[in-house]
Amino acid sequence: MEGDDHLANERNKAEFNVDDMKIVWAGSRHAFEVSNRMSRLVASDPVFEKSNRAVMTRKELFKNTLRKSVHAWKLINELPLSDDESLMLRHFMDQPGFLDLHWRMFVPAIKGQGTEEQKQKWLPLANKMQIIGCYAQTELGHGSNVQGLETTATFDPQTDQFILHSPTQTSSKWWPGGLGKVSTHAVIYARLITDGKDHGVHGFIVQLRNMDDHSPLPGITIGDIGVKFGNGAYNSMDNGFLMFDKFCIPRDQMLMRLSKVTREGKYVPSDVPRQLMYGTMVSVRQTIVSNASIAMARAVCIATRYSAVRRQFGSQNGGIETQVIDYKTQQNRLFPLLASAYAFRFVGEWLKWLYTDVTQRLEASDFATLPEAHACTAGLKSMTTSATSDGIEECRKLCGGHGYLWCSGLPELFAVYVPACTYEGDNVVLQLQVARFLMKTVSQLGSGKAPAGTTAYMGRAKHLLQCRSSIRKAEDWLNPAMVLETFEARALRMAVSCANNLSKFENQEQGFSELLADLVEAAIAHCQLIVVSKFIVKLEGEIKGKGVKNQLKNLCYIYALHLIHKHLGDFLSTNSITSEQASLANHQLRSLYTQVRPNAVALVDAFDYTDHYLGSVLGRYDGNVYPKLFEEALKDPLNDTVVPDGYHEYIRPLIKQHLRSARL
C-alpha cells in the first residue's frame, strides 16, 4: 500500500545501521534483547490487548487492569522471568495499576527504612504478592510540604501500640495509587508523637483490609478519589483516599531503621545516618528521567512516521504533494523533540551511574557529594518531565487534526504522562531546591572549597564571567568545547546575578521569595547544561556501528542549538553570545535539520517499539494509516447502528416540527 511503500523508501534513505542504534538506545546488547523479547511477548498475548480502553466504563477498565496485572504476575512466575525481564514485561503492559506502586514504592520503602527483622517479616510476603502494598504519604491538604502532614501516630505505652488518627478532613491520605480498592497494606507516613512530643514524620506498615473478605478494617475509611483526566489513561489506577479513626497498630510496625520507640515510649534515633535515604530518592528520580525519554520517544515516533506519510500542498501540475516532514516548520518543531528523546536517554544512563556512585559512598559514610546529587536529580526530574509533557502535546499538534483522535495514541499518552510533573515533587518546587543549592555554591566560591560534580564549572567563575564566545562561523557551533562554554557561561552568570540580587535584601528568605521566578530560570539553565554536557560525553565515548556516531552528533547539536534559540533572551542578556553568533547558530541548526531529514524514520525505528506498545494508528510501522483510521472509526459503538439511538425520541420530532411546548 501507499503508506507501506512510503515508509520503506524512508528507511532505505538511512545513513546508519538501525540495529546498531537500537543497541545504543537500549544501553547494551543484553538490555536490547530483554526489551525486544518482552515487548513482543506482550504484543502477542491477547490478554494485553488495549485498543478498546477508550470505550470502557471505569469499572470495566479497572477490572481489565486487575486481569492484566494478575496475568502478568502468572507469566513472571511460570516462565519464569528474571528481575530485568519482569520489569520490562510490566512496562510494556502499558496500563497503570496496583503493581506499579507495590514494586516501585512499597517494597523499596521497607527495604530502605525497615530493620533486618522487619525486612525478614514483610519482604517475603510482599515479594510473593501475598500482601499488596502502596505508599501513602500525600494528603488532601499537603503534598510537596511533607513536614506539613497532619496524620498522627501517637504511642500508647499501656497497650504498646501506635494510635493512627486523621484529625481533620485535610489530613486524609489522598492520591496513593493502589490504595482505593486493591492494597491490603500500606506504608503510611504520619507525625510520630510520644509523651506529647511531636518527632516529625515517620513511616509505619499498616494493614488496611481484612485478608479474608478484603473489607476495610474497623477504624479505617477508604475508597477511590474518582475519575481523572483523559479516557483510559490513569483511570485504570485506583488512586485512593484513606482516613483513620484512632486505628491501632503494634509498636513494631513503625519502620525503625533510622529511629525507634522503645517499649517504655522513649524515642531513640538510630546510629544509621538519615542520609542513606537519599540513595532511594536518587534511584526513583533516575527512573523518572529514563521514563521521560521513553514517553518522549513514543510521541516522536508517532509524529515522525505520520509526518513522513502525510502529504499536503506543493503539488505541481497535478503531481504528488509534499511530505509534511519536508517542511522546515515541521522539522523545526519535530527534530528538537527527537533530539530531546536521545538526550534524556543518555542523561538517564548517567543518573544510573550516579545512583551506584552515591550508594557506594553512603555505605562508606561519605556524604560529601549528597547535596550535589540531590540537586541535580531534583532538577533533572523537573526539567525532563516538563519538557516531555510539552513535547507530547507538540507531537499531537504536529499530527494535525488526526492527532486529536484517541486512536492516534497521543491524547492518552499525554494524559498518562503529565502527572509526572507533579508526583515525586512538584516541578517548580524541585527547581527551587536546585536554586537554593546553586546560591549556596556561589556563596562559597571565594572560600577555597572547589565545586564538584555538575557544578565543577563554577570553579572557573573568574574566566566564565569575563570570557566572550569565540564563535566566528556557523561550523564553530559543532565544536563541543565552544558549545559547552556557552552553556556554562550562561548558567553561571544567571546564578551569580541571582546571588547578587539576593544580597541586596536584608532578609534572605524575603529576597528568595521575591526572586522566585529568576531563581527557577537559573536552575533550569544549570539543568540544561547538565543534559548538554552528558550528551557530549556520550559522543566522546566508544560508539559502535556504521554512521551511528554521526547521527548522534547531529542530534546532540540540534538539542543544544535549539535550546539557544528557545532561550535566546538568557544567552543575550548574560552576554554569553552576541546576536550575530545567535544568527550563526540558527543557520547551523537549519543545516542539521537537513542532515537528519533522510534519517528521521530510521532514528525512531531505533526505539524498537512494537505497534502494540505505541498504540497508534498514525505511528504504525507499515505506514498504512488511512485504511486503519477507517477501521478504527467503524469500531466505535456509535457505528453499531446506522440510525442512532435517540433518533425517534429527539431528532425526528425536531425535523418534523413535532416538538411539544416547553413548560417553565
Backbone hydrogen bonds, N-H to C=O, Kabsch-Sander energy under -0.5 kcal/mol:
donor,donor_aa,acceptor,acceptor_aa,energy
5,D,1,M,-2.8
6,H,2,E,-2.4
7,L,3,G,-2.4
8,A,4,D,-1.9
9,N,5,D,-2.1
10,E,6,H,-1.8
11,R,7,L,-2.3
12,N,8,A,-1.6
13,K,9,N,-0.7
13,K,10,E,-1.0
14,A,11,R,-1.1
17,N,546,K,-1.9
18,V,16,F,-0.7
21,M,17,N,-1.7
22,K,18,V,-2.1
23,I,19,D,-1.2
24,V,20,D,-1.7
25,W,21,M,-2.8
26,A,22,K,-2.3
27,G,23,I,-1.9
32,F,28,S,-2.2
33,E,29,R,-2.5
34,V,30,H,-2.4
35,S,31,A,-2.4
36,N,32,F,-3.1
37,R,33,E,-2.3
38,M,34,V,-2.5
39,S,35,S,-2.5
40,R,36,N,-1.6
41,L,37,R,-1.7
42,V,38,M,-2.3
43,A,39,S,-2.0
44,S,40,R,-1.5
45,D,42,V,-1.2
48,F,45,D,-1.6
49,E,46,P,-1.6
53,R,50,K,-1.4
55,V,52,N,-1.0
56,M,53,R,-1.3
61,L,57,T,-2.8
62,F,58,R,-2.4
63,K,59,K,-2.4
64,N,60,E,-2.3
65,T,61,L,-1.9
66,L,62,F,-2.1
67,R,63,K,-2.3
68,K,64,N,-2.2
69,S,65,T,-2.7
70,V,66,L,-2.4
71,H,67,R,-2.2
72,A,68,K,-2.6
73,W,69,S,-2.0
74,K,70,V,-2.2
75,L,71,H,-2.3
76,I,72,A,-2.4
77,N,73,W,-1.6
78,E,74,K,-2.9
79,L,75,L,-2.4
81,L,76,I,-2.6
86,S,82,S,-2.8
87,L,83,D,-2.3
88,M,84,D,-2.0
89,L,85,E,-2.5
90,R,86,S,-2.3
91,H,87,L,-1.8
92,F,88,M,-2.7
93,M,89,L,-1.3
94,D,90,R,-0.7
94,D,91,H,-1.1
100,D,97,G,-1.5
101,L,97,G,-0.7
102,H,98,F,-1.9
103,W,99,L,-2.3
104,R,100,D,-2.3
105,M,101,L,-1.6
106,F,101,L,-2.6
107,V,102,H,-2.3
109,A,105,M,-1.8
110,I,106,F,-1.7
111,K,107,V,-2.4
112,G,108,P,-2.7
113,Q,109,A,-2.4
114,G,110,I,-2.0
119,K,115,T,-2.6
120,Q,116,E,-2.3
121,K,117,E,-1.6
122,W,118,Q,-2.8
123,L,119,K,-1.8
126,A,122,W,-2.3
127,N,123,L,-3.5
128,K,124,P,-1.3
129,M,126,A,-1.3
130,Q,125,L,-2.6
131,I,125,L,-1.1
134,C,185,H,-0.8
136,A,134,C,-0.5
136,A,187,V,-2.5
137,Q,135,Y,-0.9
139,E,142,H,-2.9
140,L,172,S,-2.5
141,G,170,T,-2.3
146,V,144,S,-1.8
148,G,145,N,-1.7
149,L,146,V,-1.9
152,T,165,H,-2.5
153,A,191,R,-3.0
154,T,163,I,-2.1
155,F,153,A,-0.5
155,F,193,I,-2.8
156,D,161,Q,-3.4
159,T,156,D,-0.7
160,D,156,D,-1.5
161,Q,156,D,-1.5
162,F,249,I,-2.7
163,I,154,T,-2.7
164,L,162,F,-0.7
164,L,247,F,-3.7
165,H,152,T,-2.2
166,S,244,F,-2.3
171,S,168,T,-0.8
172,S,169,Q,-1.6
173,K,242,L,-2.4
174,W,138,T,-2.1
175,W,240,G,-2.1
179,L,176,P,-1.3
180,G,176,P,-0.5
180,G,238,D,-2.4
182,V,178,G,-0.7
183,S,178,G,-3.1
184,T,132,I,-2.0
185,H,132,I,-2.5
186,A,206,V,-2.0
187,V,134,C,-2.2
188,I,186,A,-0.8
188,I,204,F,-3.2
189,Y,136,A,-2.0
190,A,188,I,-0.5
190,A,202,H,-2.3
191,R,151,T,-3.5
192,L,190,A,-0.6
192,L,200,G,-2.9
193,I,153,A,-2.4
194,T,197,K,-2.1
197,K,194,T,-2.4
199,H,192,L,-3.4
199,H,197,K,-0.6
202,H,190,A,-2.8
204,F,188,I,-2.0
205,I,253,Q,-3.3
206,V,186,A,-2.9
206,V,204,F,-0.6
208,L,184,T,-3.4
209,R,184,T,-1.3
210,N,215,S,-3.4
214,H,210,N,-1.8
217,L,208,L,-2.4
220,I,217,L,-1.7
221,T,243,M,-2.4
223,G,241,F,-1.7
225,I,239,N,-2.5
233,A,231,N,-0.6
235,N,232,G,-2.3
236,S,233,A,-1.2
237,M,234,Y,-1.5
239,N,237,M,-1.4
240,G,176,P,-2.1
241,F,223,G,-2.6
242,L,173,K,-1.8
243,M,221,T,-2.5
245,D,219,G,-2.7
246,K,244,F,-0.5
247,F,164,L,-2.7
249,I,162,F,-2.2
251,R,160,D,-1.7
253,Q,250,P,-1.8
254,M,251,R,-1.7
255,L,203,G,-2.4
256,M,254,M,-0.6
257,R,113,Q,-2.5
260,K,268,V,-2.4
262,T,266,K,-2.5
265,G,262,T,-1.9
268,V,260,K,-3.3
268,V,266,K,-0.5
270,S,258,L,-2.9
276,L,273,P,-1.7
277,M,274,R,-1.9
278,Y,275,Q,-2.0
279,G,276,L,-1.1
280,T,276,L,-0.6
281,M,277,M,-1.5
282,V,278,Y,-2.6
283,S,279,G,-1.9
284,V,280,T,-2.6
285,R,281,M,-2.4
286,Q,282,V,-2.2
287,T,283,S,-1.9
288,I,284,V,-1.8
289,V,285,R,-2.2
290,S,286,Q,-2.4
291,N,287,T,-2.4
292,A,288,I,-1.6
293,S,289,V,-1.6
294,I,290,S,-1.6
295,A,291,N,-2.6
296,M,292,A,-2.6
297,A,293,S,-2.3
298,R,294,I,-2.1
299,A,295,A,-2.1
300,V,296,M,-2.7
301,C,297,A,-2.5
302,I,298,R,-2.0
303,A,299,A,-2.5
304,T,300,V,-2.7
305,R,301,C,-2.1
306,Y,302,I,-2.3
307,S,303,A,-2.1
308,A,304,T,-1.4
309,V,305,R,-1.5
310,R,306,Y,-3.2
312,Q,322,T,-2.4
317,N,315,S,-0.6
319,G,316,Q,-1.3
322,T,313,F,-2.9
324,V,310,R,-2.6
325,I,307,S,-2.0
326,D,323,Q,-1.8
327,Y,324,V,-1.6
330,Q,327,Y,-0.5
331,Q,327,Y,-2.1
332,N,328,K,-2.7
333,R,329,T,-0.9
334,L,330,Q,-2.6
335,F,331,Q,-2.1
337,L,334,L,-0.7
338,L,334,L,-1.9
339,A,335,F,-2.6
340,S,336,P,-1.9
341,A,337,L,-2.0
342,Y,338,L,-1.5
343,A,339,A,-2.6
344,F,340,S,-3.1
345,R,341,A,-1.5
346,F,342,Y,-2.1
347,V,343,A,-2.1
348,G,344,F,-1.7
349,E,345,R,-1.7
350,W,346,F,-1.9
351,L,347,V,-1.9
352,K,348,G,-1.4
353,W,349,E,-1.6
354,L,350,W,-2.3
355,Y,351,L,-2.4
356,T,352,K,-1.9
357,D,353,W,-2.6
358,V,354,L,-3.2
359,T,355,Y,-2.5
360,Q,356,T,-2.2
361,R,357,D,-2.2
362,L,358,V,-2.7
363,E,359,T,-2.2
364,A,360,Q,-1.1
365,S,362,L,-2.0
366,D,361,R,-3.3
367,F,365,S,-0.7
370,L,367,F,-1.2
373,A,369,T,-2.5
374,H,370,L,-3.1
375,A,371,P,-2.3
376,C,372,E,-2.5
377,T,373,A,-2.1
378,A,374,H,-2.2
379,G,375,A,-2.6
380,L,376,C,-2.4
381,K,377,T,-2.1
382,S,378,A,-2.0
383,M,379,G,-3.0
384,T,380,L,-2.4
385,T,381,K,-1.8
386,S,382,S,-2.0
387,A,383,M,-2.2
388,T,384,T,-2.1
389,S,385,T,-2.4
390,D,386,S,-2.1
391,G,387,A,-2.1
392,I,388,T,-2.6
393,E,389,S,-1.6
394,E,390,D,-2.1
395,C,391,G,-2.3
396,R,392,I,-1.9
397,K,393,E,-1.9
398,L,394,E,-2.2
399,C,395,C,-0.9
399,C,396,R,-0.7
400,G,397,K,-1.7
402,H,399,C,-0.6
403,G,399,C,-0.6
403,G,400,G,-1.0
404,Y,401,G,-1.9
405,L,402,H,-1.3
408,S,405,L,-1.6
409,G,406,W,-1.9
413,L,409,G,-1.5
414,F,410,L,-2.5
415,A,411,P,-2.3
416,V,412,E,-2.6
417,Y,413,L,-2.2
418,V,414,F,-2.7
420,A,417,Y,-2.6
421,C,418,V,-1.8
422,T,419,P,-2.4
423,Y,419,P,-2.6
425,G,422,T,-0.9
427,N,421,C,-1.9
430,L,426,D,-2.6
431,Q,427,N,-1.8
432,L,428,V,-1.7
433,Q,429,V,-1.4
434,V,430,L,-1.8
435,A,431,Q,-2.4
436,R,432,L,-2.1
437,F,433,Q,-1.8
438,L,434,V,-2.5
439,M,435,A,-2.7
440,K,436,R,-2.1
441,T,437,F,-2.4
442,V,438,L,-2.7
443,S,439,M,-2.1
444,Q,440,K,-0.9
444,Q,441,T,-0.6
445,L,442,V,-1.5
447,S,444,Q,-1.9
448,G,445,L,-0.5
449,K,444,Q,-0.6
450,A,448,G,-0.7
455,T,452,A,-1.9
456,A,453,G,-1.7
458,M,455,T,-1.9
459,G,456,A,-1.9
460,R,457,Y,-1.8
461,A,458,M,-1.3
464,L,460,R,-2.7
465,L,461,A,-2.5
466,Q,462,K,-0.7
466,Q,463,H,-0.9
467,C,463,H,-2.6
476,D,473,K,-1.6
477,W,474,A,-1.7
478,L,475,E,-2.0
479,N,476,D,-1.9
483,V,479,N,-2.3
484,L,480,P,-2.7
485,E,481,A,-2.2
486,T,482,M,-1.8
487,F,483,V,-2.0
488,E,484,L,-2.7
489,A,485,E,-2.8
490,R,486,T,-2.0
491,A,487,F,-2.4
492,L,488,E,-2.8
493,R,489,A,-2.5
494,M,490,R,-2.1
495,A,491,A,-2.1
496,V,492,L,-3.0
497,S,493,R,-2.2
498,C,494,M,-1.9
499,A,495,A,-2.3
500,N,496,V,-2.7
501,N,497,S,-2.2
502,L,498,C,-2.5
503,S,499,A,-1.9
504,K,501,N,-1.0
505,F,502,L,-2.0
508,Q,506,E,-0.7
511,G,507,N,-2.2
512,F,508,Q,-2.8
513,S,509,E,-2.2
514,E,510,Q,-2.2
515,L,511,G,-1.9
516,L,513,S,-0.9
519,L,515,L,-2.6
520,V,516,L,-2.3
521,E,517,A,-1.8
522,A,518,D,-2.1
523,A,519,L,-2.2
524,I,520,V,-2.4
525,A,521,E,-2.1
526,H,522,A,-1.8
527,C,523,A,-2.2
528,Q,524,I,-2.7
529,L,525,A,-1.8
530,I,526,H,-1.7
531,V,527,C,-2.0
532,V,528,Q,-2.4
533,S,529,L,-2.7
534,K,530,I,-2.4
535,F,531,V,-1.9
536,I,532,V,-2.2
537,V,533,S,-2.3
538,K,534,K,-1.9
539,L,535,F,-1.8
540,E,536,I,-1.5
541,G,537,V,-0.8
541,G,538,K,-0.9
543,I,541,G,-0.6
548,V,545,G,-1.0
549,K,545,G,-0.6
551,Q,547,G,-1.6
552,L,548,V,-2.3
553,K,549,K,-2.3
554,N,550,N,-2.0
555,L,551,Q,-2.2
556,C,552,L,-2.6
557,Y,553,K,-2.1
558,I,554,N,-1.8
559,Y,555,L,-2.5
560,A,556,C,-2.2
561,L,557,Y,-2.6
562,H,558,I,-2.2
563,L,559,Y,-1.5
564,I,560,A,-1.8
565,H,561,L,-2.2
566,K,562,H,-2.9
567,H,563,L,-2.6
568,L,565,H,-0.9
570,D,567,H,-0.9
571,F,567,H,-1.6
572,L,568,L,-2.7
573,S,569,G,-2.8
574,T,570,D,-1.7
575,N,572,L,-1.5
576,S,571,F,-2.0
577,I,571,F,-1.4
582,A,578,T,-1.9
583,S,579,S,-1.8
584,L,580,E,-1.9
585,A,581,Q,-2.0
586,N,582,A,-2.1
587,H,583,S,-2.0
588,Q,584,L,-2.4
589,L,585,A,-2.2
590,R,586,N,-2.1
591,S,587,H,-1.6
592,L,588,Q,-2.1
593,Y,589,L,-2.0
594,T,590,R,-1.7
595,Q,591,S,-1.6
596,V,592,L,-2.1
597,R,593,Y,-2.2
599,N,596,V,-1.8
600,A,596,V,-0.8
600,A,597,R,-1.2
603,L,599,N,-2.4
604,V,600,A,-1.4
605,D,601,V,-2.0
606,A,602,A,-1.4
607,F,604,V,-1.4
608,D,605,D,-2.0
614,L,610,T,-2.4
615,G,611,D,-2.4
616,S,611,D,-0.5
617,V,407,C,-2.9
620,R,617,V,-1.0
623,G,620,R,-0.9
625,V,623,G,-2.1
628,K,624,N,-0.7
629,L,625,V,-2.0
630,F,626,Y,-1.7
631,E,627,P,-2.0
632,E,628,K,-2.4
633,A,629,L,-2.2
634,L,630,F,-2.4
635,K,631,E,-0.9
635,K,632,E,-0.5
636,D,632,E,-0.5
636,D,633,A,-1.3
639,N,636,D,-2.3
640,D,637,P,-1.8
641,T,638,L,-0.6
647,Y,644,P,-1.8
650,Y,646,G,-2.6
651,I,646,G,-1.1
652,R,647,Y,-2.9
654,L,650,Y,-1.4
655,I,651,I,-2.4
656,K,652,R,-2.2
657,Q,654,L,-0.9
658,H,653,P,-3.0
